[in-house]
Amino acid sequence: MNNLTLKQLRYFEALARHLHFGRAAEASAISQPALSTRIKELEQSLGTTLFERGPRHVSLTTFGEDFAVRVREILRAVDELGDMARAARGGLTGRLRIGVIPTIAPYLLPTLIGELTRAHPEIDVHVRETVTPRLLEELEEGQLDTAILALPIDEPTLFEIPLFDEALVLVRHEGDAHAPIPAKEQLRQMNLLLLEEGHCFRDQALSFCSVSSPQPRDGLDGSSLSTLVQMVGAGIGVTLIPEMAVRVETRSAPVVIGRFEGAEPTRTVGMVWRKTHPLAAQLQQIAGIVKRSADMLMAG
């Protein structure tokens, strides 16, 4: 077997992650035919097949699945060598890969990116927006340096730091502007619109309403807070959104915001990263910038 190269391993990992030649090629910044050629060369070097190729799908072979686990360990270790060198030099420079959940990203990122680049102009920020389970997986695999999401996470390999608490507010059609704010017990009987499965904000909304799972309602779950608010504006039901989303999501919909009396529902937003990350001290500094950016957003 010829010596394997890091570039070959990165091409393999991209295809193993996306299971699609086009998306993997785009992520790797090469053409699809070139990626296909590199994967074939890797398989020839190994003397075995890594992927099963069908007309409509790509999947890992049994050996490919085992190979992927080891490759991700190797690539993470290589990346951490670079991070160790950056930590030894001090300061905050180079690539910073941040994951953010969809119920935070559109609202916090514009302020955060500006604050990051002003405070540390040498940082090259890469942002990944996806749901919490995927962010945690990519953190563990070393594809992300840190993630901004709702806490707690309670993963033994991850360090988490709470940054701020945020209220959840009720969104109703503007025709209900003068109606009393319903108690959470009443929300259980209303047409409560939720994000689709996989979003932690869905679970937070259900927890506040003390509902384990809503009745099946085809077509009434949304993929984004924007979709939910527009559905409320169409008179379909009510929903909950985080306070940071109010200004953006309600400006173009005929809706009103209501706050609950008594114990207001909240979520805790924070940052997480691997406990073994060489840039842990620098990530603590980034956490301070995230908190400052959130304070500016809430005040503004």
Residue, then its C-alpha position, 0 to 999 in steps of 0.5 A: m500500500n502506498n503512503l496515504t496523504l492527508k489530502q486523500l483522507r480529507y477528500f474521503e472524510a468529506l464524501a463520508r460526511h455528505l454521501h454525495f459527490g457533488r456536495a463533497a466536491e463543493a465542500s472540498a473546493i475541487s471538481q466532482p470528477a477530480l474528487s471521484t478520481r481521488i477516491k478511486e485512487l485511495e481505494q486502489s491504494l488500500g486494495t478495497t472498496l470504501f463506498e457503494r455507488g448506486p445511481r441515486h445514492v452513495s453509502l459506506t461499505t462496512f470497511g468504509e465505516d470503520f475507516a471513517v472512524r479512524v480517519r476522523e480521529i487522525l484529522r482531528a489530531v492533525d488539526e489540534l497540532g495546528d491549534m497547539a501551535r496557535a495557542a503557543r503563539g498567543g492571541l487569536t489568529g487563523r481559522l475559527r469554526i463556530g457552530v450555531i443553532p438556527t434559532i440563534a444564528p440569524y439574530l446574533l451572528p451579524t452583531l457577533i461577526g462584527e465584534l469578533t473581527r473588530a476585536h481580533p482582525e486576524i481571525d478567519v471565522h467559519v460558521r456552520e448553522t445546524v441543529t444541536p445533535r449535528l453540532l455536538e457530533e461535529l464538535e466531537e469529530g473535530q470539525l468545529d472548534t465551538a458551538i453556540l446553543a441552548l444549555p444544558i448539554d451534559e456531555p462529559t467530553l465537552f466544556e460548557i459555559p452559560l452566557f445569558d438567559e433569554a425570555l420566550v414570548l408568545v406570538r399571536h395574530e394581531g386580531d388577538a391583541h386585546a385578548p388576555i395572555p393565556a396561561k400555559e395550561q391554556l396553551r395546551q388546548m390551543n393550536l401551538l405551532l412548533l419547529e419540526e423534530g430535531h430543534c431543541f427549541r421545540d422541546q423547550a416550548l413543549s416543556f414550558c407547556s408541560v406537554s410531552s408530545p403534541q397530537p399529529r398535525d400534518g403540515l403544521d410544524g415549521s422548519s424555521l421561526s420565520t415560517l412559524v410567525q408567518m403561519v400565525g399571521a395567516g391565522i393558523g395558531v400561536t407560537l413561541i419565539p426567543e426574545m432575540a428573534v422578535r425584531v426580525e421575525t415580526r416586522s413583516a407579519p400581522v402579529v403581536i407579542g405577549r409576555f407571560e405573567g409570573a414565571e416567564p419561560t426562558r432558555t439559557v444560551g451558552m458555548v461548548w467546546r471539547k475539554t481537550h481543545p488546545l485553544a480553550a483559553q482563547l475560546q474563553q475570550i470568544a465567549g466574552i465577545v459572544k456575551r457582549s454581542a448578545d447584550m448589545l442585541m438585546a439592548g438595541 
